[in-house]
């Protein structure tokens, strides 16, 4: 059994981390318990009902939520205190990758032979962000999509949003404007002004014009958008929406642009939507393929 004992990042980070463990669990047929998804459980059908079809996956270790959370916190406290000198006991093996991988920006490959052997024969405690299985993430992509279907409330909001737009335009592009914490992330290299986003949107607008098509832009952001900062000929759809609605609206578009982010990355993967990560403010937008893994 593998017990995920690390809660890192916001919605998209937590989905992606969970999805890599799920793909690995399905491939190697070991039990997976992830109680670190608790804030987001109500957002998705599988997690809301703790129903992962016939796969040995759960978001609870015990039927009683209090007991489960007490166990989760106790294990983290115990390993925080003991990990420098205890990583193996008869009842568990600890894989703690904060310093060995996360701090160095490298991934721990879940296809590691020793990890798989331990997962299939022992109790494994996994702590860290960088556990990845890109091979099986891509292999079991369709299963992952079925396990992260939003609950009906959010599905309905996304459908309503998109149906209204598609009634009046040929193409719908998603624009992820990520600022806030991006002022400091990677030294602010992906913190772009409205002028930069407007330039990229105009590139798509002009390409659509050359194809004799109309287009609209759904803007998803963690801040209020000043529409006056964008050219008047751009058809903008912007509002304060739930993060799940924003993410799955992006997943329903014809293309996505935005700075490197797991948020738009999951949307691209989930909806099979072409994505262009804006690596610099001078990028020429080229919508290529969708992300097969994140």
C-alpha positions in Angstrom: 0.0 0.0 0.0 1.1 3.6 -0.7 -0.1 6.3 1.7 0.3 9.8 0.2 1.2 12.0 3.2 2.0 15.3 1.6 -0.3 18.3 0.9 1.4 20.6 -1.6 0.1 23.5 -3.7 -3.4 24.5 -4.8 -6.1 22.7 -6.8 -4.2 21.8 -10.0 -1.0 20.8 -8.2 -3.0 18.4 -6.0 -4.9 16.9 -8.9 -1.7 16.3 -10.9 0.1 14.8 -7.9 -2.8 12.5 -7.2 -3.2 11.5 -10.8 0.4 10.4 -11.1 0.0 8.1 -8.1 -3.3 6.8 -9.5 -1.7 5.9 -12.8 1.1 4.1 -11.0 -1.3 2.3 -8.7 -3.4 1.1 -11.7 -0.4 -0.1 -13.6 1.2 -2.0 -10.7 -2.0 -3.0 -8.9 -1.2 -1.8 -5.4 -3.5 -0.1 -2.9 -3.3 3.7 -2.8 -4.7 5.9 -0.1 -4.6 9.7 -0.5 -6.2 11.7 2.4 -4.3 14.9 1.3 -7.1 15.8 -1.2 -9.6 16.7 1.5 -10.3 20.3 0.6 -11.1 19.4 -3.0 -13.0 16.1 -2.5 -16.5 17.7 -3.0 -15.5 19.1 -6.4 -15.3 15.8 -8.3 -17.6 12.8 -8.7 -15.0 10.1 -7.7 -13.5 11.9 -4.7 -16.9 13.2 -3.5 -18.2 9.7 -3.3 -14.9 8.0 -2.6 -15.7 5.8 -5.7 -12.7 5.0 -7.9 -14.5 2.2 -9.8 -12.8 -1.1 -9.4 -9.4 0.4 -8.7 -7.8 -0.1 -5.2 -7.8 3.7 -4.5 -9.3 5.6 -1.6 -9.3 9.0 0.0 -9.9 7.5 3.4 -8.0 5.0 5.5 -10.8 4.5 8.0 -14.6 4.8 7.6 -14.5 7.5 10.3 -13.1 10.7 8.9 -11.9 11.9 12.3 -9.8 8.7 12.7 -8.4 9.1 9.2 -7.4 12.7 9.7 -5.9 11.9 13.2 -3.8 9.2 11.6 -2.7 11.4 8.7 -1.5 14.2 11.1 0.1 11.7 13.5 2.1 10.1 10.7 3.4 13.4 9.4 4.4 14.6 12.9 6.1 11.3 13.6 8.1 11.3 10.3 9.0 15.0 10.7 10.7 14.1 14.0 12.2 10.7 13.1 13.1 10.8 9.4 16.8 11.8 9.9 17.4 8.4 11.5 14.4 6.2 10.8 13.0 5.5 7.3 12.3 1.8 7.7 10.3 0.0 10.4 8.6 -3.3 10.2 5.3 -1.6 9.5 6.4 1.1 7.0 9.0 2.4 4.6 9.3 6.1 4.1 10.0 7.8 0.8 10.6 11.5 1.7 11.9 13.5 -1.3 11.7 17.1 -0.1 15.5 17.6 -0.1 16.6 14.9 -2.5 14.2 15.8 -5.4 11.8 18.7 -4.7 14.4 21.2 -3.6 16.5 20.3 -6.7 13.5 20.6 -9.0 13.8 17.0 -10.2 11.2 14.2 -10.2 11.2 10.9 -8.5 10.2 8.2 -11.0 7.5 6.1 -9.6 8.6 3.3 -11.9 11.6 2.9 -9.6 12.0 -0.9 -9.1 12.5 -0.7 -5.3 9.5 1.7 -4.9 7.2 -0.7 -6.9 8.4 -3.7 -4.8 7.8 -1.8 -1.6 4.4 -0.5 -2.8 3.3 -4.1 -3.6 4.6 -5.7 -0.5 4.8 -3.1 2.3 3.2 0.0 3.7 4.9 3.0 2.0 4.6 6.6 3.2 5.2 9.0 0.4 6.0 12.6 1.2 6.9 15.2 -1.5 5.6 16.9 -4.6 7.8 15.4 -7.3 6.5 11.9 -7.5 5.9 11.3 -11.2 5.0 8.5 -13.6 4.7 10.2 -17.0 4.7 6.9 -18.9 1.6 5.5 -17.2 0.0 8.9 -16.8 -0.2 9.0 -20.6 -1.1 5.3 -20.8 -4.0 5.6 -18.4 -5.0 9.1 -19.5 -8.6 8.2 -20.3 -9.1 6.6 -16.9 -7.6 9.7 -15.2 -10.1 11.9 -17.0 -13.0 9.8 -15.9 -11.8 10.0 -12.3 -11.6 13.8 -12.3 -15.0 14.6 -13.8 -16.5 17.6 -11.9 -19.7 17.3 -10.0 -22.9 18.2 -11.8 -23.0 21.8 -10.4 -19.7 22.7 -12.0 -20.3 20.8 -15.2 -23.6 22.6 -15.7 -21.9 26.0 -15.1 -19.2 25.2 -17.7 -21.8 24.0 -20.2 -23.9 27.1 -19.8 -20.9 29.3 -20.2 -19.6 27.6 -23.4 -23.0 27.2 -25.0 -23.7 30.9 -24.9 -20.4 31.7 -26.4 -20.4 29.1 -29.2 -23.8 30.3 -30.3 -22.2 33.5 -31.6 -18.6 32.7 -32.5 -16.6 30.1 -34.4 -13.6 29.7 -32.1 -13.2 30.0 -28.4 -9.8 30.6 -26.8 -9.0 30.3 -23.2 -6.6 32.8 -21.6 -5.1 32.0 -18.2 -3.9 35.3 -16.7 -1.9 34.3 -13.7 -0.5 37.0 -11.6 -0.7 37.2 -7.8 2.0 34.8 -6.6 3.7 34.9 -10.0 5.2 38.3 -9.1 7.8 36.3 -7.2 7.6 32.9 -8.8 10.8 32.2 -10.8 11.8 35.8 -10.1 8.7 37.2 -11.8 9.7 36.0 -15.2 6.1 34.9 -16.1 4.4 37.9 -14.5 3.0 39.6 -17.6 1.1 42.8 -18.0 -2.3 43.2 -19.7 -0.4 44.6 -22.7 1.4 41.3 -23.2 -1.7 39.2 -23.0 -3.5 41.6 -25.3 -0.7 41.2 -27.9 -1.0 37.4 -27.8 -4.8 37.5 -28.1 -4.5 39.9 -31.1 -2.2 37.3 -32.7 -5.0 34.7 -32.4 -7.7 37.2 -33.4 -5.8 38.2 -36.6 -5.2 34.5 -37.5 -8.9 33.8 -37.1 -9.7 36.8 -39.4 -7.4 35.4 -42.1 -9.3 32.2 -41.9 -12.6 34.2 -42.1 -13.6 33.1 -38.7 -14.7 34.9 -35.5 -13.3 34.2 -32.1 -13.9 35.0 -28.4 -11.7 34.8 -25.4 -12.6 33.3 -22.0 -10.3 34.9 -19.5 -9.6 32.9 -16.3 -7.6 34.7 -13.6 -7.0 35.0 -9.9 -7.7 38.8 -10.0 -10.2 41.1 -11.5 -9.6 41.9 -15.2 -9.6 45.5 -16.4 -11.2 45.0 -19.8 -10.4 48.6 -20.8 -6.8 47.5 -21.1 -7.6 45.2 -24.1 -8.4 46.2 -27.7 -12.1 46.8 -28.3 -12.3 44.4 -31.2 -11.6 41.5 -28.9 -14.7 39.7 -27.6 -13.9 39.0 -23.9 -15.7 36.8 -21.5 -14.6 37.5 -18.0 -16.1 37.1 -14.5 -15.4 35.8 -11.1 -15.9 32.0 -11.3 -15.1 29.0 -9.1 -11.6 27.6 -9.9 -13.1 24.3 -11.1 -15.4 26.2 -13.5 -12.4 28.2 -14.8 -10.2 25.1 -15.2 -12.8 23.0 -17.0 -13.9 26.0 -19.1 -10.3 26.2 -20.4 -10.6 22.4 -21.0 -13.6 23.1 -23.3 -11.9 25.7 -25.5 -10.2 25.4 -28.9 -6.9 26.6 -27.6 -5.3 27.8 -24.4 -2.6 30.4 -23.8 -1.0 31.4 -20.5 2.2 31.3 -18.5 3.6 27.9 -17.5 1.1 26.6 -14.9 -0.3 23.3 -13.8 -3.8 25.0 -13.9 -3.8 25.4 -17.7 -1.7 22.2 -18.1 -4.4 20.1 -16.5 -7.0 21.8 -18.6 -5.0 21.1 -21.8 -4.6 17.4 -20.8 -8.2 16.9 -19.6 -9.9 18.5 -22.6 -7.2 17.5 -25.2 -6.9 21.2 -26.0 -3.8 22.7 -27.8 -1.8 24.8 -25.4 0.9 27.5 -25.8 2.8 28.3 -22.7 4.1 31.9 -22.8 7.7 31.4 -21.9 8.6 35.1 -22.7 6.6 38.3 -23.3 7.8 38.2 -26.9 6.4 34.8 -27.8 4.7 34.3 -31.1 1.6 32.1 -30.3 1.8 28.7 -31.9 -1.0 26.4 -30.7 0.5 22.9 -31.0 -0.6 19.7 -29.4 -2.3 19.2 -26.0 -0.3 17.9 -23.1 -0.2 14.1 -22.8 1.2 14.3 -19.3 2.0 17.1 -16.8 
